[in-house]
Amino acid sequence: MRISHEAIYQALYVQGRGALKRELTQCLRTGRAMRVPRARSRGRGKSYVTSEILISERPAEAEDRAVPGHWEGDLILGLHRSAIGTLVERTTRFTVLLRLPPMEGHGVTPREKHGPALAGHGAEAVRDAITRTITTLPEQLRRSLTWDQGSEMAQHLQLKIDTGLQVYFCDPDSPWQRGTNENTNGLLRQYFPMGTDLSVHSADDLAAVAAALNSRPRKTLGWKTPAEALDAALQSVQGSVATIS
């Protein structure tokens, strides 16, 4: 007998009218108690995402991880609409964390229509945080950035101007297209559990967590750490440029 995954989901969620009971929720690694059927999330196109910047147009060198400098990014969300930005380099798995503190008036002043997101992870705040961080890296490590179709990346054109990063977007409901970032976010939940306020973590806290991940040897890197792999990749790229010149 064969059974589809949809039937399994329905059997689990039907008793709670679309939500899992608390004792079942505690057994889930993701901690998600609610389920949104895929059919409900389809057809939500974003005006700033065009066919020219979909992931299918990303260079082959990014897909096969042959050249460093291609990043994947996302947000991890917490209590009170708090968030932390995550950037992961595809070749070396080097991780950078972005602090996105709430803006003045968050939780007190109603947000103005078409105004900035006071929670601190609106399009302008995310663009500024990525720009401040990514421009500290050598130009050879600033080739592309792949993101999902979240509204926090609505200012990707200005981000490209400011940093030189070409931004690509995943297809809707396709988180596996940013698999390196998704796996890293799973590791980060050990430090930043779901249901906690992420805004309480300082920049030093985020730097310490990133350092812990970047100093962890990875089997996929030949048991090098991401930090060691990044240094080696950068030296290789710089050596190739020097040879050509």
C-alpha positions in Angstrom: 0.0 0.0 0.0 1.2 3.5 -0.8 0.4 6.7 1.1 1.3 10.2 0.2 3.0 12.7 2.5 -0.2 14.9 2.2 -2.3 12.2 3.8 0.2 11.8 6.6 0.1 15.6 7.3 -3.7 15.6 7.3 -3.8 12.7 9.7 -1.5 14.5 12.1 -3.1 18.0 12.0 -6.7 17.2 11.6 -7.4 16.5 15.3 -6.1 20.0 16.3 -8.0 21.8 13.5 -4.8 22.6 11.6 -2.5 22.8 14.7 -0.6 20.1 16.5 -1.1 19.4 20.2 1.5 20.9 22.5 2.9 17.5 23.4 3.4 16.7 19.7 4.9 20.1 19.0 7.7 19.5 21.6 8.8 16.4 19.6 9.3 18.4 16.4 12.8 19.6 15.6 11.5 22.7 13.9 8.9 23.5 16.6 6.3 24.5 14.1 2.8 23.9 15.4 0.9 25.3 12.5 0.9 24.1 8.9 0.2 26.2 5.8 -0.8 24.0 2.8 1.3 24.6 -0.2 -1.7 25.5 -2.3 -2.4 28.5 -0.1 1.1 29.9 -0.7 1.2 29.5 -4.4 0.7 32.4 -6.8 2.2 35.1 -4.6 4.6 36.6 -7.1 6.9 39.4 -6.1 7.2 42.5 -8.4 10.9 42.8 -7.8 11.7 39.2 -8.9 12.1 38.9 -12.6 13.0 35.9 -14.8 16.5 37.3 -15.3 17.5 37.0 -11.7 16.0 33.6 -10.8 18.3 30.9 -9.6 18.2 29.2 -13.0 20.3 32.1 -14.3 23.0 31.8 -11.7 26.4 31.0 -13.1 27.5 27.4 -13.3 30.6 28.2 -11.2 28.2 29.0 -8.3 26.3 25.7 -8.7 29.3 23.5 -8.7 31.1 25.4 -5.9 34.2 25.7 -8.0 34.8 29.4 -7.3 34.5 31.1 -3.9 32.5 34.3 -3.5 29.0 32.9 -4.0 26.8 33.3 -0.9 23.4 32.1 0.3 21.4 34.3 2.7 18.3 34.2 4.8 16.7 35.4 8.1 16.1 33.4 11.2 13.1 34.8 13.1 12.4 35.0 16.8 10.0 36.3 19.4 8.6 39.9 19.0 9.4 39.9 15.3 13.1 39.8 16.0 15.5 38.4 13.4 19.2 37.7 12.7 20.5 37.7 9.1 22.7 34.7 8.0 25.1 34.6 5.1 26.9 31.4 4.1 29.6 31.1 1.4 28.9 28.1 -0.7 32.4 26.8 -1.4 33.8 27.1 2.1 30.7 27.1 4.3 32.0 30.2 6.0 29.2 31.9 8.0 28.6 35.5 8.7 25.8 36.7 11.0 24.0 40.1 10.7 22.6 41.9 13.7 19.2 43.4 12.9 18.1 45.4 16.0 14.6 46.8 16.2 14.2 50.4 15.2 13.2 53.2 17.6 9.5 53.0 18.3 9.1 49.3 17.7 6.3 47.9 19.8 5.2 51.4 20.8 4.6 53.5 17.7 2.3 52.2 15.0 4.2 51.6 11.7 3.6 54.2 9.0 2.0 53.0 5.8 4.9 52.3 3.3 7.3 53.3 6.1 10.3 51.2 7.3 9.8 48.0 9.2 10.3 48.9 12.8 11.1 45.3 13.7 14.6 46.0 12.1 14.5 43.5 9.3 12.9 45.4 6.5 14.4 45.8 3.1 16.4 48.9 3.9 17.8 47.5 7.2 18.8 44.2 5.6 20.4 45.9 2.7 22.4 48.2 5.0 23.5 45.2 7.2 24.7 43.2 4.2 26.5 46.1 2.7 28.4 46.9 5.9 29.5 43.3 6.3 30.2 42.2 2.7 32.2 45.3 1.7 34.8 44.3 4.4 35.7 41.3 2.3 38.0 41.2 -0.7 36.3 41.8 -4.1 37.0 38.2 -5.2 34.6 37.0 -2.4 31.8 39.2 -3.6 30.3 37.5 -6.6 26.7 36.6 -6.0 24.0 36.2 -3.3 21.1 33.8 -3.5 18.0 34.5 -1.3 14.4 33.4 -1.1 11.7 35.7 -2.3 11.1 37.4 1.0 10.3 41.1 1.0 13.4 41.9 3.0 15.4 41.7 -0.3 13.2 44.1 -2.2 16.1 46.6 -2.5 18.4 44.1 -4.2 19.2 46.5 -7.0 20.6 49.1 -4.7 22.5 46.3 -2.9 24.1 45.3 -6.2 25.2 48.9 -6.8 26.6 49.3 -3.3 28.5 45.9 -3.1 28.8 44.5 -6.6 26.9 41.4 -5.6 24.6 39.9 -8.2 21.4 38.8 -6.3 19.5 35.7 -7.5 16.2 34.5 -6.1 15.1 30.9 -5.5 11.8 29.6 -6.9 8.8 30.0 -4.6 8.6 27.3 -1.9 12.0 25.9 -2.7 14.2 26.2 0.3 16.4 23.3 -0.8 17.8 25.6 -3.5 19.6 27.3 -0.7 20.6 24.0 1.0 23.9 25.2 2.5 22.1 28.1 4.2 19.2 26.0 5.4 21.6 23.5 7.0 23.5 26.3 8.7 20.3 27.8 10.0 19.5 24.5 11.6 22.9 24.5 13.4 22.3 28.1 14.5 19.1 27.1 16.2 21.2 25.4 18.8 22.4 28.9 19.8 19.2 30.8 19.0 16.2 28.6 19.8 12.8 29.2 18.2 10.5 31.2 20.4 13.2 33.3 21.9 13.9 37.1 21.5 16.8 37.4 19.1 17.2 41.1 19.6 18.9 40.5 23.0 22.0 39.2 21.4 24.8 41.7 20.9 27.1 42.0 17.9 29.8 40.3 20.0 27.4 37.4 20.8 26.8 36.9 17.0 30.5 37.1 16.3 31.2 34.5 18.9 28.6 32.1 17.4 29.9 32.6 13.9 33.5 32.0 15.1 32.3 28.7 16.7 30.8 27.5 13.5 33.7 28.7 11.4 36.2 26.9 13.6 34.4 23.6 13.4 36.1 21.0 11.0 33.8 19.8 8.2 34.0 16.4 6.5 32.9 18.1 3.2 36.0 20.3 3.5 38.4 17.5 4.0 38.2 18.1 7.8 39.3 21.7 7.4 37.4 24.5 9.2 35.4 27.0 7.1 37.8 29.7 8.2 40.8 27.7 6.9 39.0 26.8 3.7 38.2 30.5 3.1 41.8 31.5 3.6 43.0 28.8 1.2 40.4 29.7 -1.4 41.3 33.4 -1.3 45.0 32.7 -1.6 44.2 30.5 -4.6 42.1 33.2 -6.3 44.7 35.9 -5.6 47.5 33.6 -6.9 45.5 33.1 -10.2 45.0 36.8 -10.6 48.7 37.5 -10.0 49.7 34.9 -12.6 47.3 36.3 -15.2 48.5 39.9 -14.6 
